[in-house]
Amino acid sequence: MTTATTDGAPGSLEDEPLEISFQLTPGGWEPADYVEPGEDWQPLEDGSFESPDGKTRTWPRADPAGG
């Protein structure tokens, strides 16, 4: 189960797939198809990335080398 952070975005992804994205909609954060973060995306402290427009958060694919 995910928990919410103060900004309404998901905070804990322990039970979620390693590749996940959320889209900000008028109803709040909704699960979305995985989006690979681009070079212009902002890295966040929880390991996710935020899109330049702030409407998509994504957790990157696991590094096969374990990093």
C-alpha positions in Angstrom: 0.0 0.0 0.0 1.3 3.4 -0.8 1.3 6.4 1.5 0.9 10.0 0.6 3.4 12.7 1.1 2.4 16.2 2.0 2.1 17.2 -1.6 -0.3 14.4 -2.4 2.2 12.3 -4.4 2.8 8.7 -3.5 5.5 8.4 -0.9 6.2 4.7 -0.3 6.4 2.3 -3.1 7.4 -0.9 -1.2 4.5 -2.9 -2.7 4.5 -1.3 -6.1 6.3 -2.4 -9.3 9.8 -0.9 -9.8 8.7 0.9 -12.9 5.9 3.3 -12.1 4.7 6.7 -13.0 1.9 9.0 -11.6 0.1 11.8 -13.5 -1.3 14.8 -11.7 -5.0 15.1 -12.7 -7.8 17.4 -11.3 -8.6 14.5 -9.0 -5.1 14.2 -7.6 -2.2 11.8 -8.4 -3.3 8.8 -10.6 -1.2 5.8 -11.7 -0.1 6.1 -15.3 1.9 4.2 -17.9 5.6 4.2 -17.1 7.4 7.3 -18.5 11.2 7.2 -18.8 12.5 10.4 -17.2 14.3 12.8 -19.5 17.5 14.8 -19.0 15.4 17.9 -18.0 13.5 16.1 -15.3 14.2 17.0 -11.6 15.5 14.2 -9.3 13.8 14.1 -6.0 15.0 12.8 -2.6 12.8 9.7 -2.7 14.5 8.5 -5.9 11.7 9.6 -8.2 11.9 12.2 -11.0 9.5 15.1 -11.6 8.7 16.2 -15.1 9.5 19.9 -16.1 5.8 20.8 -15.9 5.4 19.1 -12.4 2.5 16.9 -13.6 4.3 13.6 -13.8 6.4 11.7 -11.3 8.2 8.5 -12.2 10.4 6.0 -10.5 13.1 4.8 -12.9 13.6 1.3 -14.0 15.9 -0.8 -11.8 19.5 -0.8 -12.9 20.4 -4.4 -13.9 23.8 -3.8 -12.3 22.0 -3.2 -9.0 22.7 0.5 -8.8 
